[in-house]
């Protein structure tokens, strides 16, 4: 069978591109120690009452911690706790670490309008750290199909100025 030289050229370019993509992933995970978010911490999804997820919400970080506040969020069919019934409220110009897990099925956690987006896997704790510069209300969306009412799974993240932030409302 005869393959035209231009077809051979583009087949070669495609194979080289695929090899580069594979090499990028391998180098990223082996040399630069990249990890899947949440892969280092696990919990028993059926026994969350013994963890900080039993009383989710915003907490002041431990003294000496590299962050100012920690937010524990439980994603379950078909709500974020906190986030859906009442917004997650955090102050501006503070380093905030989010911890998110699920007791039931696979979910997504996306802060709309930002690059904050993670997959929430039952039994794993997805963790990321961020800082918000300006007061604003963001939407929260589940972007992984989680069941029949997936389309109504949403919430809010409210970023307020430090003067408006009430530390008395923090979870102890």
Number of C-alpha atoms within 10 A of each C-alpha: 3 4 7 8 9 9 10 11 10 11 12 12 12 12 11 12 12 12 11 12 11 12 11 12 12 13 12 13 12 11 9 9 8 12 11 10 15 20 13 11 11 14 17 14 17 11 12 17 11 10 11 16 21 13 17 18 24 23 20 16 16 11 8 7 9 11 17 18 20 20 25 23 26 23 26 20 20 18 20 27 21 22 22 19 12 13 20 23 21 28 24 21 17 16 17 24 21 17 22 27 30 27 21 15 18 21 27 21 23 21 18 15 9 10 8 13 16 21 21 28 22 22 22 22 25 24 20 15 14 13 15 17 13 12 16 12 16 18 17 25 24 28 19 17 14 18 13 9 11 17 14 12 22 19 23 21 20 17 22 20 16 14 8 12 15 12 13 7 11 15 14 10
